[in-house]
Amino acid sequence: MKRIFRKCLAMLMMLCLLIPLVGLSVFAADTPIDYQFTEVKESSISSSLKGISNDPFSALQWNLKEIGMEEAWRSGLTGKGVVVAIVDSGLSNATMDIDASRILPGKNCVGGTGVTDTIGHGTFVAGIIGATKDNLVGVAGIAPGVTIAPIKSYASSETDFAAQAAGIYAAVDEYHCDILNISAGDPDIVPEVQAAIQHALDEGVIVIAAAGNSGDKELLYPASYDGVISVSSVNQDLVISATSNRNDHVFVAAPGVGVYSLGRLPGTVTLSSGTSFAAPVVTGVAAMLKEAFPQMTVSDFKEILKASCKDLGPKGNDIYYGCGLIQAPDAIRAAADYYGVEAPDMSAPDDSGNGWNITDLFNFSWLRELFQNIIRNLIKSWATNLTF
């Protein structure tokens, strides 16, 4: 009871501080044309959908259900102590669904100060990897204990290669990241970016990148650089998505169509699609394994994936799915076998006798949605009335 009370009090204090802390930068830019995010209302969620946590939008997270996260979380692995750098558009300073204690200051490589996300892409990626689980807000992240280093290397839909390279170096040399997620790509080989990627690999960083969304066999970089894990996207039928690139550099597949994750504004959840959002699924699972086995290298991770992925399409490795669809609990078991240790028990607990819990008081979607709308409107009103 005391723990619940303290949590509620902390949330109220955070909300009181939120309005003066959130700047106009949250509203400063439109979403780039190549990625659109549709806000989803909790009241629109079908009651027939089963949640995988007490997070209100978890019922929509088919991508996590499909890779077996309910079972994988029973391992107790959360990515705690693992630093994941996200070289992207930054991270929203208004999201209420990633513990501030797990967010490093990050670095802005595009000019200006701060890493506030004015696009939404980096925030969406971060939510898939590490949104706080079971906090009655938003969605559940795959590795909800991971530490995030937000590196702002994009301020629009145009790739700034110098900023991208600088961001990779910052992630490796300043934040000593264990895993690097890059949900962006370009058909051109850029020497300065290639050198930065090689530096990350030389330092033992596991680099995971999106295969691309042109729907053909085009090679995109950095995903197609040697040593990088290139991720393709599947839809809810577990078929390669129409827009996902397919080539012999694809190493693994993950869900990436109709994915739900964090919006830029408080408490919001948005919907989008792309290999950009398949890559962080693999990153999240990698973070869980890295917690258990800090010695895991990119070569080790690849072998573990080969031994644990669900084969799709043509038998064996192929250009569409690589070694197959990632499966979190099987990857945990395969990693334990790879390192010669006993795998954690991930069997389902006996829920008999579970009754009413005080947290049920907060499970009224209409009330939570009303509360979030009030906060958003207050912030927008505050920003609108500012004079310069």
C-alpha positions as CSV (number, residue, x, y, z in Angstrom):
1,M,0.0,0.0,0.0
2,K,2.8,2.4,0.9
3,R,4.6,1.6,-2.3
4,I,1.5,2.4,-4.4
5,F,1.0,5.6,-2.5
6,R,4.6,6.7,-3.0
7,K,4.3,5.9,-6.7
8,C,1.1,8.0,-7.1
9,L,2.6,10.9,-5.2
10,A,5.7,10.7,-7.3
11,M,3.6,10.8,-10.5
12,L,1.7,13.9,-9.2
13,M,4.9,15.7,-8.4
14,M,6.3,14.9,-11.8
15,L,3.3,16.3,-13.5
16,C,3.5,19.5,-11.4
17,L,7.0,19.9,-12.6
18,L,6.3,18.9,-16.2
19,I,4.6,22.1,-17.5
20,P,7.5,24.5,-16.7
21,L,10.1,22.0,-17.9
22,V,8.6,21.2,-21.3
23,G,9.7,23.8,-23.8
24,L,8.4,24.9,-27.2
25,S,10.8,22.5,-28.8
26,V,8.3,19.7,-28.3
27,F,6.0,21.4,-30.8
28,A,8.6,22.9,-33.1
29,A,8.6,20.6,-36.1
30,D,6.3,18.5,-38.1
31,T,6.8,14.8,-38.7
32,P,9.0,14.2,-41.8
33,I,7.1,12.9,-44.8
34,D,8.7,9.5,-44.7
35,Y,7.3,8.7,-41.3
36,Q,3.8,9.4,-40.1
37,F,2.6,8.8,-36.6
38,T,-1.1,8.4,-35.8
39,E,-2.1,9.0,-32.2
40,V,-4.2,6.2,-30.7
41,K,-6.9,6.7,-28.0
42,E,-7.1,4.1,-25.3
43,S,-10.9,4.1,-25.5
44,S,-10.6,2.7,-29.1
45,I,-8.9,-0.5,-27.9
46,S,-11.1,-3.6,-28.2
47,S,-12.0,-5.2,-24.9
48,S,-11.3,-8.6,-26.5
49,L,-7.6,-7.8,-26.7
50,K,-5.5,-9.1,-23.8
51,G,-2.9,-6.9,-22.3
52,I,0.6,-8.2,-21.6
53,S,1.2,-5.8,-18.7
54,N,-0.8,-3.3,-16.8
55,D,0.3,-0.6,-19.3
56,P,-3.0,0.5,-20.9
57,F,-1.8,0.1,-24.5
58,S,0.0,-3.2,-24.0
59,A,-3.0,-5.0,-25.5
60,L,-2.1,-3.5,-28.9
61,Q,1.5,-4.6,-28.7
62,W,1.2,-7.6,-31.1
63,N,4.9,-7.2,-31.9
64,L,5.9,-8.1,-28.4
65,K,3.4,-10.9,-28.2
66,E,4.7,-12.4,-31.4
67,I,8.2,-12.6,-30.2
68,G,7.2,-14.2,-26.8
69,M,7.8,-11.3,-24.4
70,E,5.3,-12.5,-21.8
71,E,7.4,-15.6,-21.4
72,A,10.8,-13.9,-21.8
73,W,10.0,-11.4,-19.0
74,R,9.6,-14.3,-16.6
75,S,13.4,-14.8,-16.9
76,G,13.8,-11.6,-14.8
77,L,16.0,-10.0,-17.4
78,T,15.2,-6.4,-18.1
79,G,18.5,-5.0,-19.7
80,K,19.5,-3.5,-16.4
81,G,23.0,-2.1,-16.5
82,V,23.1,-2.2,-20.3
83,V,23.6,1.1,-22.2
84,V,21.8,1.3,-25.5
85,A,22.6,4.3,-27.7
86,I,19.9,5.4,-30.1
87,V,21.3,7.5,-32.9
88,D,18.1,9.1,-34.1
89,S,16.1,12.3,-33.7
90,G,16.5,12.5,-30.0
91,L,14.1,11.8,-27.2
92,S,11.0,13.7,-26.1
93,N,11.4,15.5,-22.8
94,A,7.6,15.1,-22.3
95,T,7.2,11.4,-22.4
96,M,5.9,10.0,-19.1
97,D,6.8,6.4,-19.8
98,I,10.6,6.1,-19.5
99,D,12.1,6.5,-16.1
100,A,14.3,9.6,-16.0
101,S,16.9,7.7,-14.0
102,R,17.5,5.5,-17.0
103,I,18.0,8.3,-19.5
104,L,21.6,9.7,-19.9
105,P,22.0,13.3,-21.0
106,G,22.8,12.3,-24.5
107,K,24.3,14.5,-27.2
108,N,23.1,16.9,-29.9
109,C,25.1,16.5,-33.1
110,V,22.9,18.6,-35.4
111,G,23.5,22.0,-33.7
112,G,21.7,23.6,-30.8
113,T,21.5,22.3,-27.3
114,G,19.6,19.4,-25.8
115,V,18.3,16.2,-27.4
116,T,14.6,17.0,-27.4
117,D,12.9,15.1,-30.2
118,T,10.8,17.3,-32.4
119,I,10.1,14.6,-34.9
120,G,9.0,11.6,-32.8
121,H,11.1,9.0,-34.5
122,G,13.7,8.6,-31.8
123,T,11.1,8.6,-29.1
124,F,9.1,5.9,-30.9
125,V,12.2,3.7,-31.2
126,A,13.1,4.3,-27.5
127,G,9.7,3.2,-26.4
128,I,9.9,-0.1,-28.2
129,I,13.3,-0.8,-26.6
130,G,12.9,0.5,-23.1
131,A,9.5,2.0,-22.1
132,T,8.8,1.3,-18.4
133,K,6.8,-1.8,-17.9
134,D,3.8,-2.1,-15.4
135,N,3.6,1.6,-14.6
136,L,0.0,2.1,-15.8
137,V,1.2,4.4,-18.5
138,G,1.6,3.9,-22.3
139,V,3.3,0.7,-23.5
140,A,5.7,-1.9,-22.2
141,G,9.3,-1.9,-23.4
142,I,11.1,-5.1,-24.3
143,A,14.0,-4.2,-22.0
144,P,12.4,-2.0,-19.4
145,G,15.5,-1.7,-17.2
146,V,17.9,-0.6,-19.9
147,T,19.8,2.7,-19.8
148,I,19.2,4.9,-22.9
149,A,21.7,7.3,-24.4
150,P,19.8,9.5,-26.8
151,I,22.0,10.8,-29.6
152,K,20.3,13.5,-31.8
153,S,21.7,13.1,-35.3
154,Y,18.7,13.9,-37.3
155,A,16.5,17.0,-37.3
156,S,14.5,16.3,-40.4
157,S,14.0,13.6,-43.0
158,E,17.3,14.4,-44.6
159,T,20.3,12.5,-43.4
160,D,23.1,14.6,-42.1
161,F,26.1,12.2,-42.6
162,A,28.5,14.3,-40.5
163,A,26.0,14.4,-37.6
164,Q,25.4,10.6,-38.0
165,A,29.1,9.8,-37.8
166,A,29.6,12.2,-34.9
167,G,26.7,10.6,-33.1
168,I,28.1,7.1,-33.5
169,Y,31.5,8.3,-32.1
170,A,29.7,10.0,-29.2
171,A,27.7,6.9,-28.4
172,V,30.9,4.8,-28.3
173,D,33.5,7.1,-26.9
174,E,31.5,9.3,-24.6
175,Y,28.7,6.9,-23.4
176,H,30.5,3.6,-23.9
177,C,27.4,2.0,-25.1
178,D,27.0,-1.8,-25.3
179,I,24.5,-1.7,-28.1
180,L,23.9,0.8,-30.9
181,N,20.5,1.2,-32.6
182,I,20.4,3.0,-35.9
183,S,16.9,3.1,-37.5
184,A,17.9,5.0,-40.6
185,G,19.8,4.2,-43.8
186,D,21.0,5.5,-47.1
187,P,21.9,3.7,-50.4
188,D,25.3,5.4,-50.5
189,I,28.4,4.2,-48.8
190,V,29.7,7.2,-46.9
191,P,33.3,6.8,-45.8
192,E,33.0,8.9,-42.6
193,V,29.9,6.9,-41.4
194,Q,31.5,3.6,-42.4
195,A,34.6,4.5,-40.4
196,A,32.4,5.4,-37.4
197,I,30.6,2.1,-37.6
198,Q,33.9,0.2,-37.9
199,H,35.1,2.0,-34.8
200,A,32.0,0.9,-32.9
201,L,32.5,-2.7,-34.0
202,D,36.2,-2.6,-33.1
203,E,35.2,-1.4,-29.6
204,G,32.9,-4.4,-29.2
205,V,29.6,-2.6,-29.6
206,I,26.7,-4.6,-31.1
207,V,25.4,-2.5,-34.0
208,I,21.8,-3.1,-35.1
209,A,20.2,-1.2,-38.0
210,A,17.1,-1.1,-40.2
211,A,17.3,-2.9,-43.5
212,G,15.3,-0.1,-45.3
213,N,11.8,0.5,-46.7
214,S,12.1,0.6,-50.4
215,G,10.6,-2.9,-50.8
216,D,13.3,-4.2,-53.1
217,K,16.8,-5.7,-53.0
218,E,18.5,-2.3,-52.5
219,L,21.3,-2.3,-50.0
220,L,21.0,0.4,-47.4
221,Y,23.8,1.5,-45.0
222,P,24.7,1.3,-42.2
223,A,22.6,-1.9,-42.1
224,S,24.6,-3.5,-45.0
225,Y,28.1,-2.8,-43.7
226,D,30.0,-5.9,-42.6
227,G,29.4,-6.7,-38.9
228,V,26.1,-4.8,-38.6
229,I,23.0,-6.8,-37.9
230,S,20.5,-5.8,-40.6
231,V,16.8,-6.2,-39.6
232,S,13.9,-6.7,-42.0
233,S,10.2,-6.2,-41.1
234,V,7.2,-8.6,-41.0
235,N,3.5,-7.9,-40.8
236,Q,1.0,-9.5,-38.4
237,D,0.7,-12.5,-40.7
238,L,4.5,-13.0,-40.2
239,V,5.1,-12.3,-43.9
240,I,7.8,-9.9,-45.1
241,S,6.2,-6.4,-45.3
242,A,5.7,-5.0,-48.8
243,T,8.0,-2.1,-48.1
244,S,10.8,-4.0,-46.3
245,N,14.1,-4.4,-48.1
246,R,15.2,-7.9,-48.9
247,N,18.8,-8.8,-49.7
248,D,21.6,-11.1,-48.7
249,H,22.7,-8.7,-45.9
250,V,19.4,-9.2,-44.0
251,F,20.3,-11.2,-40.9
252,V,17.1,-11.4,-38.9
253,A,13.4,-10.3,-39.1
254,A,11.2,-8.7,-36.5
255,P,7.6,-7.2,-36.4
256,G,7.5,-3.8,-37.9
257,V,4.0,-3.2,-39.4
258,G,1.3,-1.5,-37.4
259,V,3.5,-1.0,-34.4
260,Y,2.5,1.0,-31.3
261,S,4.9,3.0,-29.2
262,L,5.4,6.3,-27.5
263,G,4.4,9.7,-28.9
264,R,6.2,13.0,-28.1
265,L,3.5,14.4,-25.9
266,P,2.7,13.2,-22.3
267,G,1.1,9.8,-22.1
268,T,0.5,9.5,-25.8
269,V,0.9,6.4,-27.9
270,T,1.2,6.5,-31.6
271,L,1.0,4.0,-34.5
272,S,3.5,3.6,-37.3
273,S,5.3,1.1,-39.6
274,G,8.7,0.4,-41.0
275,T,12.0,-1.5,-40.5
276,S,12.9,1.4,-38.3
277,F,10.6,-0.2,-35.7
278,A,11.7,-3.8,-36.4
279,A,15.3,-3.0,-35.6
280,P,14.7,-1.9,-31.9
281,V,12.8,-5.1,-31.3
282,V,16.1,-6.9,-31.9
283,T,18.0,-4.3,-29.9
284,G,15.7,-4.9,-26.9
285,V,16.3,-8.6,-26.9
286,A,20.0,-8.0,-27.3
287,A,19.9,-5.8,-24.2
288,M,18.3,-8.6,-22.2
289,L,20.9,-11.1,-23.2
290,K,23.8,-8.6,-22.6
291,E,22.6,-8.2,-19.0
292,A,22.9,-11.9,-18.4
293,F,26.0,-12.3,-20.5
294,P,28.1,-9.1,-20.5
295,Q,30.8,-10.9,-22.5
296,M,28.4,-11.4,-25.5
297,T,30.0,-10.1,-28.7
298,V,28.2,-9.5,-32.0
299,S,29.5,-12.8,-33.3
300,D,28.1,-14.5,-30.2
301,F,24.8,-12.8,-30.7
302,K,24.6,-13.8,-34.3
303,E,25.2,-17.5,-33.3
304,I,22.5,-17.2,-30.7
305,L,20.0,-15.8,-33.2
306,K,20.8,-18.6,-35.7
307,A,20.0,-21.1,-33.0
308,S,16.8,-19.6,-31.8
309,C,14.9,-17.7,-34.5
310,K,11.7,-19.0,-36.0
311,D,12.3,-20.0,-39.6
312,L,10.0,-18.2,-42.1
313,G,9.8,-18.3,-45.9
314,P,12.2,-20.6,-47.8
315,K,13.8,-23.2,-45.5
316,G,17.0,-21.9,-43.9
317,N,18.6,-18.5,-44.4
318,D,17.1,-16.3,-47.0
319,I,17.1,-12.7,-48.3
320,Y,13.7,-11.9,-46.8
321,Y,14.0,-13.0,-43.1
322,G,17.7,-13.8,-42.7
323,C,17.9,-16.6,-40.1
324,G,14.2,-16.0,-39.2
325,L,11.9,-14.2,-36.8
326,I,13.4,-13.3,-33.5
327,Q,12.0,-15.2,-30.5
328,A,12.9,-13.7,-27.1
329,P,12.5,-16.7,-24.8
330,D,14.2,-19.0,-27.3
331,A,17.1,-16.6,-27.6
332,I,17.5,-16.6,-23.8
333,R,17.6,-20.4,-23.8
334,A,20.0,-20.5,-26.7
335,A,22.3,-18.0,-25.0
336,A,22.3,-20.1,-21.8
337,D,23.2,-23.1,-23.9
338,Y,25.8,-21.2,-25.8
339,Y,27.6,-20.2,-22.6
340,G,27.0,-23.5,-20.9
341,V,24.8,-22.4,-18.0
342,E,21.3,-23.3,-16.9
343,A,18.5,-21.3,-18.5
344,P,16.2,-19.4,-16.2
345,D,12.8,-20.8,-15.5
346,M,10.3,-19.0,-17.7
347,S,7.3,-21.3,-17.1
348,A,4.0,-19.5,-16.3
349,P,3.2,-19.0,-12.6
350,D,0.1,-20.3,-11.0
351,D,-2.3,-17.3,-10.9
352,S,-5.0,-19.0,-8.9
353,G,-6.1,-17.0,-6.0
354,N,-5.2,-13.7,-7.6
355,G,-7.9,-11.2,-6.6
356,W,-8.6,-7.5,-6.6
357,N,-5.6,-5.2,-6.4
358,I,-5.5,-1.6,-5.5
359,T,-4.0,-0.8,-8.9
360,D,-7.4,-1.7,-10.4
361,L,-8.6,1.7,-9.2
362,F,-6.4,3.2,-11.9
363,N,-7.5,1.0,-14.7
364,F,-10.3,3.3,-15.9
365,S,-9.3,4.2,-19.4
366,W,-11.6,7.1,-19.8
367,L,-10.3,8.7,-16.6
368,R,-6.6,8.2,-17.6
369,E,-7.3,9.6,-21.1
370,L,-9.1,12.6,-19.6
371,F,-6.2,13.3,-17.3
372,Q,-3.7,13.0,-20.1
373,N,-5.7,15.4,-22.3
374,I,-5.8,17.9,-19.5
375,I,-2.0,17.8,-19.2
376,R,-1.4,18.1,-22.9
377,N,-3.8,21.0,-23.3
378,L,-2.1,22.8,-20.4
379,I,1.3,22.4,-22.0
380,K,0.0,23.6,-25.4
381,S,-1.7,26.6,-23.8
382,W,1.4,27.5,-21.9
383,A,3.5,27.3,-25.1
384,T,1.0,29.3,-27.2
385,N,0.8,32.1,-24.7
386,L,4.6,32.6,-24.5
387,T,5.9,35.9,-26.0
388,F,9.3,36.5,-27.5
